[in-house]
Amino acid sequence: MAILTLTRAWTRLEEQTTIHVILPNEIQSDRKLQVLWLLHGLGDNGSGFIRKTNLEVLTKYTNLAVITPEMNRSFYMNLHNGLPY
């Protein structure tokens, strides 16, 4: 399995955002790669799922990619006085 941490600067957000991705060791070309998006809660960030769960074990035995974006305290929506997520 591979754990990737990607950081990108967004012009529209006027900040950098990080995304954590877990990929299985062997991606089977004859099967679609399943993707699980995990959205963190208010008191954590995208790395919490990697640090506090057994996602590594899950991806080791399945054809599953896990994506955990960091969205700060946006509640995953555009806010009138906040950033345009």
PyMOL Python script that loads the backbone (N, CA, C, O; Angstrom):
from pymol import cmd

cmd.read_pdbstr("""\
ATOM      1  N   MET A   1       0.834  -1.163   0.000  1.00  0.00           N
ATOM      2  CA  MET A   1       0.000   0.000   0.000  1.00  0.00           C
ATOM      3  C   MET A   1       0.884   1.232   0.000  1.00  0.00           C
ATOM      4  O   MET A   1       1.995   1.228   0.529  1.00  0.00           O
ATOM      5  N   ALA A   2       0.374   2.258  -0.592  1.00  0.00           N
ATOM      6  CA  ALA A   2       1.077   3.540  -0.636  1.00  0.00           C
ATOM      7  C   ALA A   2       0.220   4.590   0.060  1.00  0.00           C
ATOM      8  O   ALA A   2      -0.992   4.654  -0.147  1.00  0.00           O
ATOM      9  N   ILE A   3       0.851   5.398   0.875  1.00  0.00           N
ATOM     10  CA  ILE A   3       0.158   6.526   1.498  1.00  0.00           C
ATOM     11  C   ILE A   3       0.756   7.800   0.905  1.00  0.00           C
ATOM     12  O   ILE A   3       1.950   8.068   1.046  1.00  0.00           O
ATOM     13  N   LEU A   4      -0.088   8.572   0.245  1.00  0.00           N
ATOM     14  CA  LEU A   4       0.354   9.803  -0.400  1.00  0.00           C
ATOM     15  C   LEU A   4      -0.238  10.998   0.322  1.00  0.00           C
ATOM     16  O   LEU A   4      -1.398  10.969   0.734  1.00  0.00           O
ATOM     17  N   THR A   5       0.543  12.036   0.476  1.00  0.00           N
ATOM     18  CA  THR A   5       0.051  13.308   1.002  1.00  0.00           C
ATOM     19  C   THR A   5       0.318  14.348  -0.072  1.00  0.00           C
ATOM     20  O   THR A   5       1.466  14.645  -0.400  1.00  0.00           O
ATOM     21  N   LEU A   6      -0.748  14.888  -0.605  1.00  0.00           N
ATOM     22  CA  LEU A   6      -0.655  15.852  -1.699  1.00  0.00           C
ATOM     23  C   LEU A   6      -1.098  17.216  -1.201  1.00  0.00           C
ATOM     24  O   LEU A   6      -2.157  17.348  -0.586  1.00  0.00           O
ATOM     25  N   THR A   7      -0.286  18.229  -1.467  1.00  0.00           N
ATOM     26  CA  THR A   7      -0.629  19.598  -1.084  1.00  0.00           C
ATOM     27  C   THR A   7      -0.666  20.443  -2.338  1.00  0.00           C
ATOM     28  O   THR A   7       0.256  20.408  -3.153  1.00  0.00           O
ATOM     29  N   ARG A   8      -1.736  21.200  -2.487  1.00  0.00           N
ATOM     30  CA  ARG A   8      -1.905  22.022  -3.679  1.00  0.00           C
ATOM     31  C   ARG A   8      -2.371  23.415  -3.274  1.00  0.00           C
ATOM     32  O   ARG A   8      -3.195  23.572  -2.374  1.00  0.00           O
ATOM     33  N   ALA A   9      -1.836  24.407  -3.946  1.00  0.00           N
ATOM     34  CA  ALA A   9      -2.290  25.783  -3.741  1.00  0.00           C
ATOM     35  C   ALA A   9      -3.476  26.044  -4.664  1.00  0.00           C
ATOM     36  O   ALA A   9      -3.414  25.760  -5.860  1.00  0.00           O
ATOM     37  N   TRP A  10      -4.539  26.577  -4.113  1.00  0.00           N
ATOM     38  CA  TRP A  10      -5.751  26.889  -4.871  1.00  0.00           C
ATOM     39  C   TRP A  10      -5.892  28.401  -4.980  1.00  0.00           C
ATOM     40  O   TRP A  10      -5.949  29.097  -3.966  1.00  0.00           O
ATOM     41  N   THR A  11      -5.949  28.902  -6.190  1.00  0.00           N
ATOM     42  CA  THR A  11      -6.109  30.338  -6.406  1.00  0.00           C
ATOM     43  C   THR A  11      -7.442  30.812  -5.838  1.00  0.00           C
ATOM     44  O   THR A  11      -7.506  31.843  -5.168  1.00  0.00           O
ATOM     45  N   ARG A  12      -8.500  30.061  -6.106  1.00  0.00           N
ATOM     46  CA  ARG A  12      -9.834  30.470  -5.656  1.00  0.00           C
ATOM     47  C   ARG A  12      -9.964  30.463  -4.135  1.00  0.00           C
ATOM     48  O   ARG A  12     -10.625  31.331  -3.564  1.00  0.00           O
ATOM     49  N   LEU A  13      -9.343  29.497  -3.484  1.00  0.00           N
ATOM     50  CA  LEU A  13      -9.405  29.438  -2.019  1.00  0.00           C
ATOM     51  C   LEU A  13      -8.395  30.370  -1.360  1.00  0.00           C
ATOM     52  O   LEU A  13      -8.521  30.697  -0.180  1.00  0.00           O
ATOM     53  N   GLU A  14      -7.400  30.791  -2.121  1.00  0.00           N
ATOM     54  CA  GLU A  14      -6.331  31.639  -1.615  1.00  0.00           C
ATOM     55  C   GLU A  14      -5.595  30.972  -0.451  1.00  0.00           C
ATOM     56  O   GLU A  14      -5.190  31.633   0.506  1.00  0.00           O
ATOM     57  N   GLU A  15      -5.433  29.650  -0.553  1.00  0.00           N
ATOM     58  CA  GLU A  15      -4.701  28.899   0.456  1.00  0.00           C
ATOM     59  C   GLU A  15      -4.296  27.545  -0.116  1.00  0.00           C
ATOM     60  O   GLU A  15      -4.671  27.185  -1.232  1.00  0.00           O
ATOM     61  N   GLN A  16      -3.524  26.807   0.672  1.00  0.00           N
ATOM     62  CA  GLN A  16      -3.145  25.461   0.282  1.00  0.00           C
ATOM     63  C   GLN A  16      -4.044  24.453   0.974  1.00  0.00           C
ATOM     64  O   GLN A  16      -4.475  24.662   2.108  1.00  0.00           O
ATOM     65  N   THR A  17      -4.323  23.360   0.282  1.00  0.00           N
ATOM     66  CA  THR A  17      -5.145  22.290   0.828  1.00  0.00           C
ATOM     67  C   THR A  17      -4.390  20.980   0.679  1.00  0.00           C
ATOM     68  O   THR A  17      -3.695  20.766  -0.314  1.00  0.00           O
ATOM     69  N   THR A  18      -4.527  20.110   1.662  1.00  0.00           N
ATOM     70  CA  THR A  18      -3.860  18.817   1.640  1.00  0.00           C
ATOM     71  C   THR A  18      -4.884  17.705   1.485  1.00  0.00           C
ATOM     72  O   THR A  18      -5.974  17.762   2.055  1.00  0.00           O
ATOM     73  N   ILE A  19      -4.521  16.694   0.709  1.00  0.00           N
ATOM     74  CA  ILE A  19      -5.346  15.506   0.519  1.00  0.00           C
ATOM     75  C   ILE A  19      -4.475  14.299   0.823  1.00  0.00           C
ATOM     76  O   ILE A  19      -3.342  14.215   0.350  1.00  0.00           O
ATOM     77  N   HIS A  20      -4.996  13.367   1.608  1.00  0.00           N
ATOM     78  CA  HIS A  20      -4.295  12.128   1.927  1.00  0.00           C
ATOM     79  C   HIS A  20      -4.947  11.010   1.120  1.00  0.00           C
ATOM     80  O   HIS A  20      -6.172  10.909   1.061  1.00  0.00           O
ATOM     81  N   VAL A  21      -4.114  10.169   0.497  1.00  0.00           N
ATOM     82  CA  VAL A  21      -4.616   9.086  -0.342  1.00  0.00           C
ATOM     83  C   VAL A  21      -3.910   7.799   0.072  1.00  0.00           C
ATOM     84  O   VAL A  21      -2.688   7.773   0.222  1.00  0.00           O
ATOM     85  N   ILE A  22      -4.685   6.735   0.255  1.00  0.00           N
ATOM     86  CA  ILE A  22      -4.128   5.409   0.494  1.00  0.00           C
ATOM     87  C   ILE A  22      -4.472   4.558  -0.719  1.00  0.00           C
ATOM     88  O   ILE A  22      -5.638   4.448  -1.099  1.00  0.00           O
ATOM     89  N   LEU A  23      -3.450   3.955  -1.327  1.00  0.00           N
ATOM     90  CA  LEU A  23      -3.643   3.100  -2.490  1.00  0.00           C
ATOM     91  C   LEU A  23      -3.194   1.679  -2.164  1.00  0.00           C
ATOM     92  O   LEU A  23      -2.217   1.489  -1.439  1.00  0.00           O
ATOM     93  N   PRO A  24      -3.903   0.674  -2.696  1.00  0.00           N
ATOM     94  CA  PRO A  24      -3.461  -0.710  -2.466  1.00  0.00           C
ATOM     95  C   PRO A  24      -2.151  -0.993  -3.200  1.00  0.00           C
ATOM     96  O   PRO A  24      -1.819  -0.322  -4.177  1.00  0.00           O
ATOM     97  N   ASN A  25      -1.419  -1.985  -2.723  1.00  0.00           N
ATOM     98  CA  ASN A  25      -0.158  -2.360  -3.364  1.00  0.00           C
ATOM     99  C   ASN A  25      -0.360  -2.828  -4.790  1.00  0.00           C
ATOM    100  O   ASN A  25       0.387  -2.449  -5.691  1.00  0.00           O
ATOM    101  N   GLU A  26      -1.362  -3.644  -4.986  1.00  0.00           N
ATOM    102  CA  GLU A  26      -1.623  -4.191  -6.313  1.00  0.00           C
ATOM    103  C   GLU A  26      -2.988  -3.714  -6.795  1.00  0.00           C
ATOM    104  O   GLU A  26      -4.023  -4.136  -6.281  1.00  0.00           O
ATOM    105  N   ILE A  27      -2.976  -2.846  -7.773  1.00  0.00           N
ATOM    106  CA  ILE A  27      -4.222  -2.382  -8.372  1.00  0.00           C
ATOM    107  C   ILE A  27      -4.524  -3.309  -9.536  1.00  0.00           C
ATOM    108  O   ILE A  27      -3.753  -3.397 -10.491  1.00  0.00           O
ATOM    109  N   GLN A  28      -5.628  -3.982  -9.448  1.00  0.00           N
ATOM    110  CA  GLN A  28      -5.991  -4.982 -10.446  1.00  0.00           C
ATOM    111  C   GLN A  28      -6.585  -4.302 -11.663  1.00  0.00           C
ATOM    112  O   GLN A  28      -7.621  -3.644 -11.573  1.00  0.00           O
ATOM    113  N   SER A  29      -5.933  -4.462 -12.791  1.00  0.00           N
ATOM    114  CA  SER A  29      -6.358  -3.769 -14.010  1.00  0.00           C
ATOM    115  C   SER A  29      -7.664  -4.313 -14.571  1.00  0.00           C
ATOM    116  O   SER A  29      -8.337  -3.619 -15.333  1.00  0.00           O
ATOM    117  N   ASP A  30      -8.038  -5.542 -14.211  1.00  0.00           N
ATOM    118  CA  ASP A  30      -9.279  -6.118 -14.731  1.00  0.00           C
ATOM    119  C   ASP A  30     -10.497  -5.770 -13.878  1.00  0.00           C
ATOM    120  O   ASP A  30     -11.621  -6.135 -14.223  1.00  0.00           O
ATOM    121  N   ARG A  31     -10.277  -5.063 -12.760  1.00  0.00           N
ATOM    122  CA  ARG A  31     -11.384  -4.644 -11.886  1.00  0.00           C
ATOM    123  C   ARG A  31     -11.305  -3.141 -11.659  1.00  0.00           C
ATOM    124  O   ARG A  31     -10.223  -2.556 -11.619  1.00  0.00           O
ATOM    125  N   LYS A  32     -12.473  -2.534 -11.512  1.00  0.00           N
ATOM    126  CA  LYS A  32     -12.487  -1.106 -11.199  1.00  0.00           C
ATOM    127  C   LYS A  32     -11.969  -0.894  -9.784  1.00  0.00           C
ATOM    128  O   LYS A  32     -12.295  -1.645  -8.865  1.00  0.00           O
ATOM    129  N   LEU A  33     -11.163   0.135  -9.632  1.00  0.00           N
ATOM    130  CA  LEU A  33     -10.669   0.501  -8.310  1.00  0.00           C
ATOM    131  C   LEU A  33     -11.799   1.204  -7.561  1.00  0.00           C
ATOM    132  O   LEU A  33     -12.306   2.228  -8.019  1.00  0.00           O
ATOM    133  N   GLN A  34     -12.187   0.667  -6.433  1.00  0.00           N
ATOM    134  CA  GLN A  34     -13.217   1.281  -5.608  1.00  0.00           C
ATOM    135  C   GLN A  34     -12.595   2.437  -4.832  1.00  0.00           C
ATOM    136  O   GLN A  34     -11.438   2.354  -4.420  1.00  0.00           O
ATOM    137  N   VAL A  35     -13.349   3.510  -4.628  1.00  0.00           N
ATOM    138  CA  VAL A  35     -12.837   4.695  -3.933  1.00  0.00           C
ATOM    139  C   VAL A  35     -13.749   5.016  -2.761  1.00  0.00           C
ATOM    140  O   VAL A  35     -14.970   5.086  -2.906  1.00  0.00           O
ATOM    141  N   LEU A  36     -13.144   5.209  -1.609  1.00  0.00           N
ATOM    142  CA  LEU A  36     -13.862   5.598  -0.397  1.00  0.00           C
ATOM    143  C   LEU A  36     -13.389   6.981   0.000  1.00  0.00           C
ATOM    144  O   LEU A  36     -12.208   7.184   0.284  1.00  0.00           O
ATOM    145  N   TRP A  37     -14.315   7.936   0.021  1.00  0.00           N
ATOM    146  CA  TRP A  37     -14.012   9.307   0.462  1.00  0.00           C
ATOM    147  C   TRP A  37     -14.414   9.405   1.928  1.00  0.00           C
ATOM    148  O   TRP A  37     -15.558   9.118   2.281  1.00  0.00           O
ATOM    149  N   LEU A  38     -13.485   9.807   2.777  1.00  0.00           N
ATOM    150  CA  LEU A  38     -13.771  10.009   4.196  1.00  0.00           C
ATOM    151  C   LEU A  38     -13.607  11.488   4.524  1.00  0.00           C
ATOM    152  O   LEU A  38     -12.550  12.072   4.286  1.00  0.00           O
ATOM    153  N   LEU A  39     -14.647  12.079   5.065  1.00  0.00           N
ATOM    154  CA  LEU A  39     -14.645  13.499   5.402  1.00  0.00           C
ATOM    155  C   LEU A  39     -14.502  13.644   6.908  1.00  0.00           C
ATOM    156  O   LEU A  39     -15.305  13.105   7.669  1.00  0.00           O
ATOM    157  N   HIS A  40     -13.479  14.372   7.336  1.00  0.00           N
ATOM    158  CA  HIS A  40     -13.191  14.509   8.761  1.00  0.00           C
ATOM    159  C   HIS A  40     -14.204  15.413   9.453  1.00  0.00           C
ATOM    160  O   HIS A  40     -14.905  16.201   8.819  1.00  0.00           O
ATOM    161  N   GLY A  41     -14.256  15.272  10.763  1.00  0.00           N
ATOM    162  CA  GLY A  41     -15.147  16.086  11.571  1.00  0.00           C
ATOM    163  C   GLY A  41     -14.508  17.399  11.992  1.00  0.00           C
ATOM    164  O   GLY A  41     -13.403  17.727  11.561  1.00  0.00           O
ATOM    165  N   LEU A  42     -15.194  18.133  12.820  1.00  0.00           N
ATOM    166  CA  LEU A  42     -14.782  19.474  13.213  1.00  0.00           C
ATOM    167  C   LEU A  42     -13.466  19.507  13.974  1.00  0.00           C
ATOM    168  O   LEU A  42     -12.685  20.442  13.799  1.00  0.00           O
ATOM    169  N   GLY A  43     -13.203  18.522  14.805  1.00  0.00           N
ATOM    170  CA  GLY A  43     -12.020  18.574  15.646  1.00  0.00           C
ATOM    171  C   GLY A  43     -10.814  17.832  15.109  1.00  0.00           C
ATOM    172  O   GLY A  43      -9.888  17.539  15.866  1.00  0.00           O
ATOM    173  N   ASP A  44     -10.798  17.520  13.818  1.00  0.00           N
ATOM    174  CA  ASP A  44      -9.704  16.731  13.267  1.00  0.00           C
ATOM    175  C   ASP A  44      -9.348  17.246  11.880  1.00  0.00           C
ATOM    176  O   ASP A  44      -9.890  18.254  11.427  1.00  0.00           O
ATOM    177  N   ASN A  45      -8.436  16.552  11.208  1.00  0.00           N
ATOM    178  CA  ASN A  45      -8.129  16.868   9.819  1.00  0.00           C
ATOM    179  C   ASN A  45      -8.080  15.567   9.028  1.00  0.00           C
ATOM    180  O   ASN A  45      -8.368  14.504   9.578  1.00  0.00           O
ATOM    181  N   GLY A  46      -7.724  15.630   7.767  1.00  0.00           N
ATOM    182  CA  GLY A  46      -7.751  14.458   6.911  1.00  0.00           C
ATOM    183  C   GLY A  46      -6.816  13.345   7.325  1.00  0.00           C
ATOM    184  O   GLY A  46      -7.035  12.194   6.949  1.00  0.00           O
ATOM    185  N   SER A  47      -5.783  13.649   8.085  1.00  0.00           N
ATOM    186  CA  SER A  47      -4.839  12.613   8.499  1.00  0.00           C
ATOM    187  C   SER A  47      -5.365  11.770   9.660  1.00  0.00           C
ATOM    188  O   SER A  47      -4.801  10.717   9.956  1.00  0.00           O
ATOM    189  N   GLY A  48      -6.409  12.205  10.308  1.00  0.00           N
ATOM    190  CA  GLY A  48      -6.944  11.488  11.460  1.00  0.00           C
ATOM    191  C   GLY A  48      -7.367  10.073  11.136  1.00  0.00           C
ATOM    192  O   GLY A  48      -7.149   9.165  11.938  1.00  0.00           O
ATOM    193  N   PHE A  49      -7.969   9.865   9.975  1.00  0.00           N
ATOM    194  CA  PHE A  49      -8.396   8.525   9.597  1.00  0.00           C
ATOM    195  C   PHE A  49      -7.202   7.596   9.404  1.00  0.00           C
ATOM    196  O   PHE A  49      -7.286   6.408   9.715  1.00  0.00           O
ATOM    197  N   ILE A  50      -6.108   8.117   8.903  1.00  0.00           N
ATOM    198  CA  ILE A  50      -4.914   7.305   8.688  1.00  0.00           C
ATOM    199  C   ILE A  50      -4.250   6.980  10.027  1.00  0.00           C
ATOM    200  O   ILE A  50      -3.792   5.859  10.247  1.00  0.00           O
ATOM    201  N   ARG A  51      -4.205   7.966  10.910  1.00  0.00           N
ATOM    202  CA  ARG A  51      -3.529   7.787  12.197  1.00  0.00           C
ATOM    203  C   ARG A  51      -4.337   6.977  13.198  1.00  0.00           C
ATOM    204  O   ARG A  51      -3.761   6.263  14.019  1.00  0.00           O
ATOM    205  N   LYS A  52      -5.671   7.076  13.144  1.00  0.00           N
ATOM    206  CA  LYS A  52      -6.501   6.529  14.215  1.00  0.00           C
ATOM    207  C   LYS A  52      -7.323   5.301  13.836  1.00  0.00           C
ATOM    208  O   LYS A  52      -8.113   4.826  14.650  1.00  0.00           O
ATOM    209  N   THR A  53      -7.159   4.777  12.625  1.00  0.00           N
ATOM    210  CA  THR A  53      -7.944   3.615  12.196  1.00  0.00           C
ATOM    211  C   THR A  53      -7.040   2.567  11.560  1.00  0.00           C
ATOM    212  O   THR A  53      -5.828   2.759  11.454  1.00  0.00           O
ATOM    213  N   ASN A  54      -7.631   1.475  11.146  1.00  0.00           N
ATOM    214  CA  ASN A  54      -6.902   0.394  10.478  1.00  0.00           C
ATOM    215  C   ASN A  54      -7.122   0.421   8.970  1.00  0.00           C
ATOM    216  O   ASN A  54      -7.242  -0.633   8.346  1.00  0.00           O
ATOM    217  N   LEU A  55      -7.175   1.595   8.385  1.00  0.00           N
ATOM    218  CA  LEU A  55      -7.379   1.700   6.944  1.00  0.00           C
ATOM    219  C   LEU A  55      -6.274   1.015   6.155  1.00  0.00           C
ATOM    220  O   LEU A  55      -6.523   0.494   5.068  1.00  0.00           O
ATOM    221  N   GLU A  56      -5.067   1.010   6.684  1.00  0.00           N
ATOM    222  CA  GLU A  56      -3.960   0.345   5.999  1.00  0.00           C
ATOM    223  C   GLU A  56      -4.263  -1.135   5.808  1.00  0.00           C
ATOM    224  O   GLU A  56      -3.989  -1.691   4.744  1.00  0.00           O
ATOM    225  N   VAL A  57      -4.815  -1.769   6.811  1.00  0.00           N
ATOM    226  CA  VAL A  57      -5.153  -3.187   6.719  1.00  0.00           C
ATOM    227  C   VAL A  57      -6.267  -3.398   5.704  1.00  0.00           C
ATOM    228  O   VAL A  57      -6.208  -4.338   4.912  1.00  0.00           O
ATOM    229  N   LEU A  58      -7.264  -2.553   5.713  1.00  0.00           N
ATOM    230  CA  LEU A  58      -8.379  -2.660   4.779  1.00  0.00           C
ATOM    231  C   LEU A  58      -7.906  -2.575   3.329  1.00  0.00           C
ATOM    232  O   LEU A  58      -8.336  -3.369   2.492  1.00  0.00           O
ATOM    233  N   THR A  59      -7.040  -1.636   3.028  1.00  0.00           N
ATOM    234  CA  THR A  59      -6.572  -1.481   1.649  1.00  0.00           C
ATOM    235  C   THR A  59      -5.591  -2.580   1.256  1.00  0.00           C
ATOM    236  O   THR A  59      -5.381  -2.826   0.068  1.00  0.00           O
ATOM    237  N   LYS A  60      -4.998  -3.233   2.227  1.00  0.00           N
ATOM    238  CA  LYS A  60      -4.066  -4.323   1.926  1.00  0.00           C
ATOM    239  C   LYS A  60      -4.793  -5.518   1.321  1.00  0.00           C
ATOM    240  O   LYS A  60      -4.225  -6.226   0.490  1.00  0.00           O
ATOM    241  N   TYR A  61      -6.033  -5.751   1.722  1.00  0.00           N
ATOM    242  CA  TYR A  61      -6.776  -6.930   1.293  1.00  0.00           C
ATOM    243  C   TYR A  61      -7.906  -6.632   0.313  1.00  0.00           C
ATOM    244  O   TYR A  61      -8.645  -7.541  -0.067  1.00  0.00           O
ATOM    245  N   THR A  62      -8.048  -5.407  -0.093  1.00  0.00           N
ATOM    246  CA  THR A  62      -9.131  -5.038  -1.005  1.00  0.00           C
ATOM    247  C   THR A  62      -8.594  -4.205  -2.159  1.00  0.00           C
ATOM    248  O   THR A  62      -7.461  -3.726  -2.117  1.00  0.00           O
ATOM    249  N   ASN A  63      -9.396  -4.039  -3.165  1.00  0.00           N
ATOM    250  CA  ASN A  63      -9.056  -3.186  -4.302  1.00  0.00           C
ATOM    251  C   ASN A  63      -9.697  -1.816  -4.040  1.00  0.00           C
ATOM    252  O   ASN A  63     -10.580  -1.376  -4.776  1.00  0.00           O
ATOM    253  N   LEU A  64      -9.235  -1.160  -2.984  1.00  0.00           N
ATOM    254  CA  LEU A  64      -9.869   0.061  -2.486  1.00  0.00           C
ATOM    255  C   LEU A  64      -8.843   1.176  -2.320  1.00  0.00           C
ATOM    256  O   LEU A  64      -7.774   0.976  -1.744  1.00  0.00           O
ATOM    257  N   ALA A  65      -9.182   2.335  -2.827  1.00  0.00           N
ATOM    258  CA  ALA A  65      -8.405   3.553  -2.585  1.00  0.00           C
ATOM    259  C   ALA A  65      -9.193   4.407  -1.593  1.00  0.00           C
ATOM    260  O   ALA A  65     -10.419   4.491  -1.678  1.00  0.00           O
ATOM    261  N   VAL A  66      -8.495   5.034  -0.663  1.00  0.00           N
ATOM    262  CA  VAL A  66      -9.142   5.880   0.343  1.00  0.00           C
ATOM    263  C   VAL A  66      -8.612   7.301   0.172  1.00  0.00           C
ATOM    264  O   VAL A  66      -7.403   7.519   0.105  1.00  0.00           O
ATOM    265  N   ILE A  67      -9.534   8.268   0.101  1.00  0.00           N
ATOM    266  CA  ILE A  67      -9.171   9.673  -0.057  1.00  0.00           C
ATOM    267  C   ILE A  67      -9.739  10.450   1.116  1.00  0.00           C
ATOM    268  O   ILE A  67     -10.932  10.364   1.409  1.00  0.00           O
ATOM    269  N   THR A  68      -8.880  11.213   1.788  1.00  0.00           N
ATOM    270  CA  THR A  68      -9.318  12.017   2.930  1.00  0.00           C
ATOM    271  C   THR A  68      -8.825  13.460   2.747  1.00  0.00           C
ATOM    272  O   THR A  68      -7.673  13.765   3.056  1.00  0.00           O
ATOM    273  N   PRO A  69      -9.687  14.338   2.252  1.00  0.00           N
ATOM    274  CA  PRO A  69      -9.284  15.730   2.064  1.00  0.00           C
ATOM    275  C   PRO A  69      -9.338  16.508   3.380  1.00  0.00           C
ATOM    276  O   PRO A  69     -10.115  16.186   4.279  1.00  0.00           O
ATOM    277  N   GLU A  70      -8.505  17.528   3.469  1.00  0.00           N
ATOM    278  CA  GLU A  70      -8.565  18.437   4.614  1.00  0.00           C
ATOM    279  C   GLU A  70      -9.341  19.682   4.190  1.00  0.00           C
ATOM    280  O   GLU A  70      -8.963  20.367   3.239  1.00  0.00           O
ATOM    281  N   MET A  71     -10.412  19.960   4.896  1.00  0.00           N
ATOM    282  CA  MET A  71     -11.272  21.080   4.527  1.00  0.00           C
ATOM    283  C   MET A  71     -11.421  22.098   5.655  1.00  0.00           C
ATOM    284  O   MET A  71     -12.343  22.913   5.653  1.00  0.00           O
ATOM    285  N   ASN A  72     -10.498  22.036   6.619  1.00  0.00           N
ATOM    286  CA  ASN A  72     -10.516  22.969   7.751  1.00  0.00           C
ATOM    287  C   ASN A  72     -11.861  22.947   8.450  1.00  0.00           C
ATOM    288  O   ASN A  72     -12.400  21.870   8.707  1.00  0.00           O
ATOM    289  N   ARG A  73     -12.405  24.088   8.758  1.00  0.00           N
ATOM    290  CA  ARG A  73     -13.709  24.151   9.449  1.00  0.00           C
ATOM    291  C   ARG A  73     -14.778  24.682   8.499  1.00  0.00           C
ATOM    292  O   ARG A  73     -15.573  25.551   8.857  1.00  0.00           O
ATOM    293  N   SER A  74     -14.781  24.145   7.288  1.00  0.00           N
ATOM    294  CA  SER A  74     -15.691  24.632   6.248  1.00  0.00           C
ATOM    295  C   SER A  74     -17.052  23.955   6.295  1.00  0.00           C
ATOM    296  O   SER A  74     -17.998  24.433   5.668  1.00  0.00           O
ATOM    297  N   PHE A  75     -17.170  22.845   7.029  1.00  0.00           N
ATOM    298  CA  PHE A  75     -18.373  22.026   7.029  1.00  0.00           C
ATOM    299  C   PHE A  75     -18.698  21.528   5.618  1.00  0.00           C
ATOM    300  O   PHE A  75     -19.842  21.186   5.316  1.00  0.00           O
ATOM    301  N   TYR A  76     -17.664  21.492   4.754  1.00  0.00           N
ATOM    302  CA  TYR A  76     -17.761  20.973   3.388  1.00  0.00           C
ATOM    303  C   TYR A  76     -18.791  21.716   2.550  1.00  0.00           C
ATOM    304  O   TYR A  76     -19.495  21.117   1.738  1.00  0.00           O
ATOM    305  N   MET A  77     -18.871  23.018   2.755  1.00  0.00           N
ATOM    306  CA  MET A  77     -19.793  23.812   1.948  1.00  0.00           C
ATOM    307  C   MET A  77     -19.268  25.236   1.822  1.00  0.00           C
ATOM    308  O   MET A  77     -18.442  25.687   2.616  1.00  0.00           O
ATOM    309  N   ASN A  78     -19.762  25.920   0.820  1.00  0.00           N
ATOM    310  CA  ASN A  78     -19.435  27.327   0.651  1.00  0.00           C
ATOM    311  C   ASN A  78     -20.138  28.119   1.744  1.00  0.00           C
ATOM    312  O   ASN A  78     -21.327  27.922   1.998  1.00  0.00           O
ATOM    313  N   LEU A  79     -19.412  28.998   2.378  1.00  0.00           N
ATOM    314  CA  LEU A  79     -19.998  29.827   3.423  1.00  0.00           C
ATOM    315  C   LEU A  79     -20.034  31.277   2.959  1.00  0.00           C
ATOM    316  O   LEU A  79     -19.130  31.727   2.255  1.00  0.00           O
ATOM    317  N   HIS A  80     -21.054  31.997   3.345  1.00  0.00           N
ATOM    318  CA  HIS A  80     -21.208  33.390   2.930  1.00  0.00           C
ATOM    319  C   HIS A  80     -19.983  34.220   3.307  1.00  0.00           C
ATOM    320  O   HIS A  80     -19.500  35.009   2.495  1.00  0.00           O
ATOM    321  N   ASN A  81     -19.479  34.054   4.517  1.00  0.00           N
ATOM    322  CA  ASN A  81     -18.304  34.786   4.964  1.00  0.00           C
ATOM    323  C   ASN A  81     -17.070  33.898   5.027  1.00  0.00           C
ATOM    324  O   ASN A  81     -16.130  34.197   5.763  1.00  0.00           O
ATOM    325  N   GLY A  82     -17.065  32.807   4.260  1.00  0.00           N
ATOM    326  CA  GLY A  82     -15.938  31.890   4.293  1.00  0.00           C
ATOM    327  C   GLY A  82     -15.384  31.624   2.909  1.00  0.00           C
ATOM    328  O   GLY A  82     -15.636  32.372   1.964  1.00  0.00           O
ATOM    329  N   LEU A  83     -14.628  30.550   2.808  1.00  0.00           N
ATOM    330  CA  LEU A  83     -13.984  30.203   1.544  1.00  0.00           C
ATOM    331  C   LEU A  83     -14.945  29.443   0.615  1.00  0.00           C
ATOM    332  O   LEU A  83     -15.859  28.767   1.087  1.00  0.00           O
ATOM    333  N   PRO A  84     -14.740  29.555  -0.692  1.00  0.00           N
ATOM    334  CA  PRO A  84     -15.640  28.913  -1.667  1.00  0.00           C
ATOM    335  C   PRO A  84     -15.245  27.457  -1.917  1.00  0.00           C
ATOM    336  O   PRO A  84     -14.687  27.139  -2.967  1.00  0.00           O
ATOM    337  N   TYR A  85     -15.528  26.582  -0.969  1.00  0.00           N
ATOM    338  CA  TYR A  85     -15.203  25.168  -1.134  1.00  0.00           C
ATOM    339  C   TYR A  85     -16.116  24.545  -2.162  1.00  0.00           C
ATOM    340  O   TYR A  85     -16.004  23.353  -2.447  1.00  0.00           O
TER     341      TYR A  85
END
""", "prot")
cmd.dss("prot")
cmd.show_as("cartoon", "prot")
cmd.util.cbc("prot")
cmd.orient("prot")
